[in-house]
């Protein structure tokens, strides 16, 4: 047995960062997507362009922002655009090839819920809502999703479709006149899933080092299937772990130890 | 020309119970001081519009100022829920809250259309999502040229818009820098507008492409240093992320919330 010296969250963030490449123009959600995107930029993808919906274009924060419009994002950006321009010119105009989202729930066809658990008019838990996600999900060339995996978050059918993934599967996006790819990779703390060609149902394509198939099945709210040619996600290297921990430590310090 | 006055007068002369008002500022330059003045003046039955309600609307909702909220994303950024908003929605405390929910793209387009004097905003969006089934303001229009199906929503035209900015000159011309959100659009879409500024200066020292709202497009300008705190003002002070994190604890409990408001807003 090799000793595991990383947490599942670290594995997830590092696995997601590895999927990002130089040359991508990436629309970044706050929280987990932002951590992975900045880890990629500070390590193997220094030329990746990160855009946040606050209008901060090509931003290079040294610490992780708490909010979508922190001073760190604004001050390190190439420029700050107004929010209408952000959505109209840059997103709707088709300049962004990758959207990177999180969410509270995701279903077998990668539809995302960040609005409500339970009924909309009588919510069990009211979540923040849509923000930029519905249009990010259809206007970016493709979508990556990063989300912790459990039976509560990976459900047969989401309580509310905040952002459209592959709908009911097959050619549902095309039928709605959406010509972008939608979710192509779902990165969790246990594995990576991708939509199966033709059916567009999510299947596991890579299992994180040290994780079993049973764990994945037990953490999924439907009968999850595994690809025939399945990969193992390599455990984080010391360099990757060091870069992520340094980023997270200086971000925490900036938030909680600063004198305002 | 804008009237240069103090915050108390700007609010009492413009905000009337039952109006539709927008306090804008996207994470940056949120007009907290103005929101607090509205709470102090006990305004009621307001329809509040904001892309991200943030802590300021959590406070106004918790103090019973709002009957309706039009919004896109109602969370405490990076922290979690807006508990006063949720308590109003889930339990009707201190009073029931009606909601009209949109995506951010929709709201940005609707402010832009309002500022442009249009009755509606047209854009591509809401494809395949459930909001579209629940919000009866989301409709469709066919492009007469391409026959594409496009989303149509009413433009936003608030009775009053309030924003915060870095500075104005003695005439009331206002300079905004950094993340500018939908502030300019929200001001130009409104019947009446108030801008609070960090300082009133002799010379704005603006460059040729600076974002300036001319005095003659505004109604009131008031100097309110630190008026965006605990959000931030680029060039003046940073965002107090520690306060945003602490708000979770303060706002979770009704009594704790009320005593915080009492000390930090009502008695100020």
Boltz contact constraints between the chains, C-beta under 6 A:
constraints:
  - contact:
      token1: [A, 54]
      token2: [B, 26]
      max_distance: 6.0
  - contact:
      token1: [A, 54]
      token2: [B, 27]
      max_distance: 6.0
  - contact:
      token1: [A, 54]
      token2: [B, 179]
      max_distance: 6.0
  - contact:
      token1: [A, 55]
      token2: [B, 179]
      max_distance: 6.0
  - contact:
      token1: [A, 66]
      token2: [B, 78]
      max_distance: 6.0
  - contact:
      token1: [A, 66]
      token2: [B, 241]
      max_distance: 6.0
  - contact:
      token1: [A, 67]
      token2: [B, 27]
      max_distance: 6.0
  - contact:
      token1: [A, 67]
      token2: [B, 77]
      max_distance: 6.0
  - contact:
      token1: [A, 67]
      token2: [B, 78]
      max_distance: 6.0
  - contact:
      token1: [A, 69]
      token2: [B, 26]
      max_distance: 6.0
  - contact:
      token1: [A, 69]
      token2: [B, 27]
      max_distance: 6.0
  - contact:
      token1: [A, 69]
      token2: [B, 28]
      max_distance: 6.0
  - contact:
      token1: [A, 69]
      token2: [B, 179]
      max_distance: 6.0
  - contact:
      token1: [A, 70]
      token2: [B, 239]
      max_distance: 6.0
  - contact:
      token1: [A, 71]
      token2: [B, 232]
      max_distance: 6.0
  - contact:
      token1: [A, 71]
      token2: [B, 238]
      max_distance: 6.0
  - contact:
      token1: [A, 71]
      token2: [B, 239]
      max_distance: 6.0
  - contact:
      token1: [A, 74]
      token2: [B, 178]
      max_distance: 6.0
  - contact:
      token1: [A, 74]
      token2: [B, 179]
      max_distance: 6.0
  - contact:
      token1: [A, 80]
      token2: [B, 178]
      max_distance: 6.0
  - contact:
      token1: [A, 80]
      token2: [B, 179]
      max_distance: 6.0
  - contact:
      token1: [A, 82]
      token2: [B, 180]
      max_distance: 6.0
  - contact:
      token1: [A, 83]
      token2: [B, 26]
      max_distance: 6.0
  - contact:
      token1: [A, 83]
      token2: [B, 108]
      max_distance: 6.0
  - contact:
      token1: [A, 83]
      token2: [B, 181]
      max_distance: 6.0
  - contact:
      token1: [A, 83]
      token2: [B, 182]
      max_distance: 6.0
  - contact:
      token1: [A, 84]
      token2: [B, 108]
      max_distance: 6.0
  - contact:
      token1: [A, 84]
      token2: [B, 112]
      max_distance: 6.0
  - contact:
      token1: [A, 87]
      token2: [B, 105]
      max_distance: 6.0
  - contact:
      token1: [A, 87]
      token2: [B, 108]
      max_distance: 6.0
  - contact:
      token1: [A, 92]
      token2: [B, 124]
      max_distance: 6.0
  - contact:
      token1: [A, 120]
      token2: [B, 134]
      max_distance: 6.0
  - contact:
      token1: [A, 126]
      token2: [B, 86]
      max_distance: 6.0
  - contact:
      token1: [A, 126]
      token2: [B, 89]
      max_distance: 6.0
  - contact:
      token1: [A, 128]
      token2: [B, 73]
      max_distance: 6.0
  - contact:
      token1: [A, 128]
      token2: [B, 74]
      max_distance: 6.0
  - contact:
      token1: [A, 128]
      token2: [B, 75]
      max_distance: 6.0
  - contact:
      token1: [A, 129]
      token2: [B, 73]
      max_distance: 6.0
  - contact:
      token1: [A, 129]
      token2: [B, 74]
      max_distance: 6.0
  - contact:
      token1: [A, 129]
      token2: [B, 101]
      max_distance: 6.0
  - contact:
      token1: [A, 130]
      token2: [B, 103]
      max_distance: 6.0
  - contact:
      token1: [A, 131]
      token2: [B, 72]
      max_distance: 6.0
  - contact:
      token1: [A, 131]
      token2: [B, 73]
      max_distance: 6.0
  - contact:
      token1: [A, 131]
      token2: [B, 104]
      max_distance: 6.0
  - contact:
      token1: [A, 132]
      token2: [B, 104]
      max_distance: 6.0
  - contact:
      token1: [A, 134]
      token2: [B, 103]
      max_distance: 6.0
  - contact:
      token1: [A, 134]
      token2: [B, 129]
      max_distance: 6.0
  - contact:
      token1: [A, 135]
      token2: [B, 103]
      max_distance: 6.0
  - contact:
      token1: [A, 135]
      token2: [B, 105]
      max_distance: 6.0
  - contact:
      token1: [A, 135]
      token2: [B, 125]
      max_distance: 6.0
  - contact:
      token1: [A, 138]
      token2: [B, 127]
      max_distance: 6.0
  - contact:
      token1: [A, 160]
      token2: [B, 130]
      max_distance: 6.0
  - contact:
      token1: [A, 161]
      token2: [B, 129]
      max_distance: 6.0
  - contact:
      token1: [A, 161]
      token2: [B, 130]
      max_distance: 6.0
  - contact:
      token1: [A, 164]
      token2: [B, 127]
      max_distance: 6.0
  - contact:
      token1: [A, 164]
      token2: [B, 128]
      max_distance: 6.0
  - contact:
      token1: [A, 164]
      token2: [B, 129]
      max_distance: 6.0
  - contact:
      token1: [A, 167]
      token2: [B, 128]
      max_distance: 6.0
  - contact:
      token1: [A, 176]
      token2: [B, 127]
      max_distance: 6.0
  - contact:
      token1: [A, 176]
      token2: [B, 128]
      max_distance: 6.0
  - contact:
      token1: [A, 178]
      token2: [B, 127]
      max_distance: 6.0
  - contact:
      token1: [A, 255]
      token2: [B, 241]
      max_distance: 6.0
  - contact:
      token1: [A, 260]
      token2: [B, 238]
      max_distance: 6.0
  - contact:
      token1: [A, 260]
      token2: [B, 240]
      max_distance: 6.0
